[in-house]
Amino acid sequence: MDMDGKELLKLMRNNDWEEVRVEGSHHIMKKGNKEISVPVHGSKSIKKGLLNKILKDAGLK
Protein backbone atom coordinates (compact mmCIF):
# COMPACT_ATOMS: atom_id res chain seq x y z
CA MET A 1 0.00 0.00 0.00
CA ASP A 2 1.39 3.38 -1.02
CA MET A 3 -0.04 6.45 0.71
CA ASP A 4 1.03 10.03 1.27
CA GLY A 5 0.27 12.09 4.38
CA LYS A 6 -2.75 13.87 2.91
CA GLU A 7 -4.42 10.57 1.98
CA LEU A 8 -3.72 9.19 5.46
CA LEU A 9 -5.26 12.28 7.09
CA LYS A 10 -8.38 11.87 4.96
CA LEU A 11 -8.66 8.18 5.91
CA MET A 12 -8.29 9.02 9.60
CA ARG A 13 -10.87 11.84 9.43
CA ASN A 14 -13.33 9.42 7.82
CA ASN A 15 -12.80 7.13 10.83
CA ASP A 16 -13.66 9.76 13.47
CA TRP A 17 -10.14 11.07 14.12
CA GLU A 18 -9.94 14.83 14.71
CA GLU A 19 -7.03 17.10 13.82
CA VAL A 20 -6.14 19.03 16.98
CA ARG A 21 -3.02 20.91 15.89
CA VAL A 22 -0.23 21.17 13.34
CA GLU A 23 3.41 21.38 14.40
CA GLY A 24 5.48 22.13 11.32
CA SER A 25 4.80 19.33 8.84
CA HIS A 26 3.29 17.00 11.45
CA HIS A 27 -0.47 16.91 11.94
CA ILE A 28 -1.58 15.71 15.36
CA MET A 29 -4.73 13.61 15.19
CA LYS A 30 -6.80 12.73 18.26
CA LYS A 31 -9.53 10.23 19.06
CA GLY A 32 -10.58 9.73 22.65
CA ASN A 33 -7.41 9.98 24.73
CA LYS A 34 -5.13 8.76 21.92
CA GLU A 35 -2.95 11.09 19.81
CA ILE A 36 -1.04 10.18 16.67
CA SER A 37 1.40 12.34 14.70
CA VAL A 38 1.03 12.13 10.91
CA PRO A 39 3.87 13.52 8.75
CA VAL A 40 2.76 15.47 5.68
CA HIS A 41 5.63 16.30 3.31
CA GLY A 42 3.87 17.36 0.12
CA SER A 43 3.03 14.34 -2.03
CA LYS A 44 5.92 12.26 -0.66
CA SER A 45 4.81 8.75 0.32
CA ILE A 46 5.04 7.62 3.93
CA LYS A 47 7.48 4.73 4.27
CA LYS A 48 5.96 1.28 4.67
CA GLY A 49 7.01 0.65 8.28
CA LEU A 50 5.79 4.02 9.57
CA LEU A 51 2.54 3.76 7.63
CA ASN A 52 1.83 0.31 9.08
CA LYS A 53 2.62 1.56 12.61
CA ILE A 54 0.27 4.56 12.28
CA LEU A 55 -2.53 2.43 10.80
CA LYS A 56 -2.12 -0.17 13.58
CA ASP A 57 -2.07 2.49 16.33
CA ALA A 58 -5.17 4.12 14.83
CA GLY A 59 -7.02 0.79 14.72
CA LEU A 60 -7.30 0.90 10.94
CA LYS A 61 -5.34 -2.29 10.29
PECORVEN-V804667 format. One record per pair of residues at least 24 apart in sequence whose ideal C-beta (glycine too) atoms are under 7 Angstrom apart, sorted by the first residue. I is the first residue (numbers start at 0). J is the second residue. If there is no record, write none. Layout:
<<I	J> <I	J>>
This chain:
<<0	50> <1	44> <2	44> <2	45> <2	50> <3	42> <3	43> <3	44> <3	45> <4	37> <4	38> <4	39> <4	40> <4	45> <5	39> <7	37> <7	45> <7	53> <8	37> <8	39> <10	59> <11	57> <14	59> <16	57>>
